[in-house]
């Protein structure tokens, strides 16, 4: 029993510390709107150019939250696998109950592996993304370098039959987790989680529209504030095939 006492004391101390840390946490609930365009444009049979623009608004539409353009080169390994490397610029504005002191920029490079599969009526997608981030936080003179890894699992479910065809609705679901690592990680290795459900409509194989809801749980760098963001998402995807234009010009 004497040997067990120090162990029990240590466990009690750790438990009390965890309870205290949780009691110090503060939660911020926000209502946002994200309005997005995506396009992955075929240049050759193997290479594509990905373009993207996201306008993110606080109070759904009335106030700025973030602006983010993103581009990438995509190489198709097969019909079900691709790799990509790209760049994004993110400009963040103060929002919520614990806002940044001012708006601030971020430059981001990333590498990605995407895998697709079909299991019955379920169209499945796994996306693994590694990010290198240079962030000039509000009030800082220099950029801070950070690393982050992301994993997204997504499924599309047709609502009109066993397969998704043109001029049909579908249900889109995904969950994505973000984890920080490397130097300059402060109080949270966990960065955020996004859970999403949407109703989509496929105009044709290269054009879709989705309207959905995302719950975003964000851990701020101070380890005290945690955001619960209820987010309306409207996303338009329109892909172009420049191979056809090249063929027609010859």
Residue, then its C-alpha position, 0 to 999 in steps of 0.5 A: x500500500x505504501x508503494x501505491x500511495x505515490x502513484x495514486x497521488x500522482x494520478x490524483x494530481x494529474x486528474x485535478x490538473x486536467x479538470x483545472x485546465x478544462x475549467x479554464x477553457x472558454x468557448x466561442x460560438x460563431x455563425x459563418x458562411x463559406x462561399x466557394x468555387x473549385x475547378x480542376x482543369x485537364x491540361x493533358x491526360x496526366x496533368x491538371x491545374x487546380x484553381x480555387x477561391x473561398x470567400x468566408x464570412x462572419x455572421x454568415x454574410x455581413x462581416x469578413x472572416x477569411x479570403x483564400x485563393x488556392x492553386x495546385x498542379x495535379x498529377x493523375x497516377x490512375x483513375x483512382x489516385x492523384x498527387x498534387x502540390x500547390x500554394x494558398x494565400x489566406x487573409x484572416x480578419x478579426x471575428x468572434x468573442x476572442x478576435x485577433x488584434x488585427x487582420x493578418x496574412x498567411x502564405x501556405x504551400x502544400x502536398x496532397x495524395x487523394x484516393x478514390x473508390x466505389x463501394x456499392x452506392x458509396x463514392x469514397x474519397x481519402x485525402x491526405x494533405x501536408x501543409x507548410x505555413x508562414x503566418x504573420x500574426x497580428x502585431x508581429x513583425x516577422x512570419x511564424x513557420x508552422x507545419x500541419x497535416x490534414x486527413x479528410x474522408x468523404x462519401x457521395x451518395x446518389x439519391x435517385x439510383x445506384x449511381x450518380x448521373x447527370x441532373x441528379x441530386x446526391x448527399x455529400x458527407x465528410x469529416x476532416x481532422x487537422x493536426x499541428x506538428x514541429x517547431x512553433x506549436x504552442x498549446x495545441x497539437x490538435x488544430x481543428x475538426x470539420x464535420x460536413x453534410x450537404x445536398x448536392x446537384x450534378x449538372x454534368x460530370x464536370x459541374x456540381x453545386x452543393x449547399x450544406x452545413x459544416x460544424x468546425x471545432x477550432x482550438x486557438x493557439x492560446x489553449x484557452x479559447x475553443x471555437x464552435x463554428x456553425x457554417x453555411x457552405x455553398x460550393x460550385x465545382x466547374x472543371x474545364x478540359x483544355x485537351x479538347x480545345x487543343x485538339x480542335x485547334x489542330 
